[in-house]
């Protein structure tokens, strides 16, 4: 069984946006997950809870993910048009 990995990850500060590619009945679609890293007990941990101070990094990571997905979708449309 293949390991499920994001197709891209965008990091800003302690926030990261992971982009996931899925195959559905209408073709390929994308989702993102947002996480914040922190250190606890000398290990890096991840949370889906954010503080006020994380908000700007959420915006930046999400914008990068949006741009990436938009380009992937545009490339797919061009490829379909050339078929």
C-alpha positions as CSV (number, residue, x, y, z in Angstrom):
1,X,0.0,0.0,0.0
2,X,1.4,3.4,-1.0
3,X,2.1,5.9,1.7
4,X,-0.3,8.9,1.7
5,X,1.8,12.1,1.5
6,X,0.9,15.6,0.7
7,X,1.8,16.8,-2.9
8,X,3.3,20.0,-1.4
9,X,3.8,21.7,2.0
10,X,4.1,25.4,2.5
11,X,5.6,26.7,5.8
12,X,5.5,30.1,7.3
13,X,6.8,30.5,10.9
14,X,5.4,27.6,12.9
15,X,2.4,27.1,10.5
16,X,2.3,24.7,7.6
17,X,-0.3,24.1,5.0
18,X,-0.2,20.6,3.4
19,X,-1.8,20.2,0.0
20,X,-3.4,16.8,-0.6
21,X,-4.5,15.4,-4.0
22,X,-7.5,13.1,-4.3
23,X,-9.2,11.3,-7.1
24,X,-13.0,11.5,-7.1
25,X,-15.8,10.6,-9.5
26,X,-15.4,14.0,-11.2
27,X,-11.6,13.8,-11.4
28,X,-8.7,15.2,-9.4
29,X,-9.4,17.6,-6.5
30,X,-7.3,19.1,-3.7
31,X,-7.7,19.8,0.0
32,X,-5.4,21.4,2.5
33,X,-4.7,20.8,6.2
34,X,-3.2,23.4,8.5
35,X,-1.0,22.6,11.4
36,X,1.1,24.5,13.9
37,X,4.3,23.0,15.3
38,X,5.5,23.4,18.9
39,X,8.0,21.7,21.2
40,X,6.9,19.6,24.1
41,X,9.0,17.2,26.1
42,X,12.0,17.8,23.7
43,X,9.9,16.6,20.8
44,X,8.2,18.5,17.9
45,X,4.5,18.2,18.2
46,X,1.7,19.4,15.9
47,X,-1.6,21.0,16.6
48,X,-4.6,22.3,14.7
49,X,-5.2,25.0,17.2
50,X,-3.8,28.5,16.5
51,X,-3.3,31.7,18.4
52,X,-3.7,35.3,17.3
53,X,0.0,35.4,16.5
54,X,-0.3,32.5,14.0
55,X,-3.0,34.2,11.9
56,X,-0.7,36.0,9.5
57,X,1.3,32.9,8.9
58,X,-2.0,31.0,8.2
59,X,-2.9,33.6,5.6
60,X,0.6,33.3,4.0
61,X,0.7,29.5,3.9
62,X,-2.9,29.3,2.7
63,X,-2.2,31.8,-0.1
64,X,0.8,29.7,-1.2
65,X,-1.4,26.6,-1.2
66,X,-4.1,28.5,-3.2
67,X,-1.5,29.6,-5.8
68,X,-0.2,26.0,-6.1
69,X,-3.6,24.4,-6.5
70,X,-4.7,27.1,-9.0
71,X,-1.6,26.4,-11.1
72,X,-2.2,22.6,-11.0
73,X,-5.8,23.1,-12.1
74,X,-4.8,25.5,-14.9
75,X,-2.2,23.0,-16.1
76,X,-4.8,20.3,-16.1
77,X,-7.3,22.4,-18.1
78,X,-4.5,23.2,-20.7
79,X,-3.7,19.5,-20.9
80,X,-7.3,18.6,-21.5
81,X,-7.6,21.3,-24.2
82,X,-4.7,19.8,-26.1
83,X,-6.0,16.3,-26.1
